[in-house]
C-alpha cells in the first residue's frame, strides 16, 4: 500500500463515510473492527468497497442474531432454569456445539490466530445458531406460555449463550 499511489483506505472514511456517500458510505467503527478481526495479519490483506459491504452485511447478521438472543430473555426468571439432563436433545446439542466452539476459540487465542476466531464465531452465529437453532426454537418460544417447559428450556440455552458471549 502506498498513500502516494492512492491505494490506502482511510479509517475515518470507513467510519464516517466519504464526500460521495454512494461511493464511500459510512460503515461505522464496529464494521471496521470486525474487518480487522477477520483478516490474517501475517499475510497481505484486502480492503475495499466490496470487502466493506460484506463486512457490513456480516455485522448486520451478527447483530440481528444477538438481538434475537436477548429479545427472548425479557421474561426470564432464574427459577426457570432447566437442568442440563432435563433439556430436550436439541437444546443439549446446542450446548454441546457451544462447548466445542469455546474450545476452538481458546485454541485460536492461544495460537494468536485471531482471524480464526472471527471465522468460528461467524459460522456458529449465522449457520448453527441463527439458521438452525433459532429457526427450530422460534416455535417453542412463542407457542407455549411464558412459563412453559419448552420456552424455559430454550431460554436456558439462550441465557447460557448470552452470558458467554454478551
N, C-alpha and C positions, 0 to 999 in steps of 0.2 A: 504494500500500500504506500502510496505517496500523495501527500497533500497537494504538491505542485501538479501532479497528474490529474487531480480531481477525483480519485477513486477511493476517497475516505468518507465514511459515513459519520456525520457529526451527531454525537449522542443527544445534544439539545434539539436538533432537528427531529430525531426519532421520538423524543419525548413530547415536544411542543408542536411539532409539525413545521413544514417549510413555508415559504412565501406562497407557493401554489399548493393549496390543501388537497387538490385532486392528485397531484404527483407525489406529494410528501405529506400525507395525513399525520396528525398527532397519534402516536400509539401509546404514550404514557411510559412511565418508569417501570411498571410491572412487566410490560411486554419486553422491554429491553433487558431486564433482569432475567426473564425466562429464557431469552435468546442466549445470554451469557451462560446460563446454567446448562444449556443444551449442547454446547459446542465442545469438542475435544481441543483444548487449548494447546496440546502438544503438536498439532498439525495446523496447516492453513485452514482458515475458516471463511465461509461465505457470508456476506451480509449485503442485502439489497432489498428492493421493494417486494419481490416475491417471497423472500425469506421472512420479512417483517409481516407480510399478510398472513403467512402460515402460522407464525408465532402468535399473532393477534387472534387468529381463529382458535388456536390451541388454548390460549389464555381464556378465551370466552367459554370454551368447553369445560376446562378445568374449574373455572369459577362457577359455572352452572351446576357442575357435579357437587361441589362443596355447598352451594346454596341449597340444593335439594336435600343433601345430607342434614344440614342444620334446620331447614324449614320443618322437617318432620319430627323434630325433637321438642317442639314448642310445648307439648303437654306431658313431657316426660316427668316421671316421679321415680326417685331412686328405689322406692319399694317395688317398682315394676320389673326390675332386672330379672331376667330368666337365667338360671344356671346353665352352663355350657352343656351339660349332659341332657338337659331337657329341651334344648333348642332343636328345631327341625333340621334335617340333614342339610338343607340348602344354606341355612344360617351357619351351621358348623363348617360347611365347605368354605363359605365366605371368610370365616375367621381363620381357617387353615391357610387360605390364599394370602390373607393379610400377614400371617406369621412368616410365610415364605418370602413375601415382599420385603418385610422388615429385615430379614436375614440378608437378602440380596443387597439392600440399601446399605446395611452396615459393612458388608464386604466391599462395596464400591467406595464408601468413605475411607475405609482402611487402606485401599489401594489408590486413593486420590483420583478416582475415575468419576468425577462429579457429573460428567455428561451422561454416564450410565444411570445415575440416579434419576435424572430427568426422563430418560427413556423408560425406566422401570415404573415411575410414578405415572407418566403419561399413558402407558399401555394399561396399567392397572385401573386408573381412574376412568379412562374412556371406554376401554373394551370390557374389562371384567366387572367393574363396578357400575358404570352408567348404562352401558348397552346390555348387560346381562342381569346382574343382581338387582339393580333398581327397577328394571323392567319387570322382573318376577315379583319383586317386593311391593310394587305400587298397589296392586290389588289388596294385598294383606294390610297395607297401611290405611286404606280408605274404606274397605268393606265392613270390617267389624267396628265396634265402639272403641273409645279411647283406652279402655282397659282390657280389650280382648287379648287372648294369648297370642294370636297371630301378629297383631300390631306390636305388642310388648316384645316379642322375640325379635322382630325386625328392628325395632328401636334399640334393643340391647346391642345388636351388631352395629347399628349406625352410631350409637354413642361411643362404642369402642373405637370405631374408625375416627370419629371426630376428636376424641381425646388423644389419639395417637398422632393425628395429622393437623388438628386445629390449633 
